[in-house]
């Protein structure tokens, strides 16, 4: 039997968490995420259209396993980037 050294496996001690953002450091974003149907309702479009936007990577989204979620602040920024400048040629009137 060979000794593998102190790997931390099976000796009852926990490994320290990997480096990265933590809640204590303020690096973890705790803003709520919204679902496809919630975003569709807010934009006034169908769920199918929101899914298409995500599939085509035209809207910022997060994937949590199989679930697709949207951060409200990212959607607000995305909407600002898609806004067209006003000009004097408004054809809707």
C-alpha positions in Angstrom: 0.0 0.0 0.0 1.4 3.4 -1.0 0.8 6.6 0.8 -0.4 9.3 -1.6 0.4 12.2 0.7 -1.9 14.8 2.2 -4.6 15.2 -0.5 -7.3 16.3 1.9 -9.5 13.5 0.6 -10.9 11.2 3.3 -9.0 12.7 6.2 -12.1 14.6 7.6 -10.8 18.0 6.8 -12.5 20.3 4.4 -10.6 22.0 1.6 -10.6 25.8 1.6 -13.0 27.4 -0.9 -11.5 28.3 -4.3 -10.4 31.9 -4.8 -12.9 34.1 -6.4 -15.7 36.6 -5.6 -17.5 36.0 -2.3 -20.5 37.5 -0.6 -18.2 39.0 2.1 -16.1 40.8 -0.6 -19.1 42.2 -2.3 -18.2 40.3 -5.5 -21.4 38.3 -5.6 -24.3 39.9 -7.4 -27.5 39.3 -5.5 -29.9 41.1 -7.8 -32.9 39.0 -8.7 -33.1 37.2 -12.0 -36.2 37.1 -14.1 -37.6 34.2 -16.2 -38.4 34.0 -19.9 -42.2 34.6 -19.3 -41.5 37.6 -17.0 -39.2 39.2 -19.6 -41.7 38.6 -22.4 -44.4 40.3 -20.4 -42.2 43.3 -19.6 -41.2 43.7 -23.3 -44.7 43.0 -24.6 -43.6 40.1 -26.8 -44.1 36.3 -26.8 -42.1 33.8 -24.8 -41.1 32.3 -28.1 -39.6 35.5 -29.3 -37.5 35.9 -26.1 -36.3 32.3 -26.5 -35.3 33.2 -30.1 -33.4 36.3 -28.9 -31.5 34.1 -26.4 -30.8 31.4 -28.9 -29.4 33.9 -31.3 -27.4 35.6 -28.4 -29.1 38.9 -29.1 -30.0 39.4 -25.5 -27.8 38.9 -22.4 -28.8 35.9 -20.4 -27.5 33.4 -17.8 -27.8 29.7 -17.9 -28.4 27.9 -14.6 -28.3 24.2 -15.7 -31.2 24.0 -18.2 -32.8 27.2 -17.0 -32.4 30.5 -18.8 -32.6 33.6 -16.6 -32.1 37.3 -17.2 -30.6 40.0 -15.0 -32.8 43.1 -14.9 -29.9 45.5 -15.0 -28.4 43.8 -18.0 -31.7 43.9 -19.8 -32.0 47.6 -19.1 -28.5 48.2 -20.5 -29.2 46.1 -23.5 -32.4 48.1 -24.2 -30.4 51.3 -24.0 -28.0 50.0 -26.7 -30.8 49.0 -29.0 -32.5 52.4 -28.8 -32.5 54.2 -32.1 -31.8 57.9 -32.1 -34.8 60.2 -32.7 -34.8 62.0 -36.0 -37.3 64.4 -37.5 -38.7 61.7 -39.9 -41.3 60.1 -37.6 -43.6 58.1 -39.9 -46.0 57.0 -37.2 -47.9 60.2 -37.2 
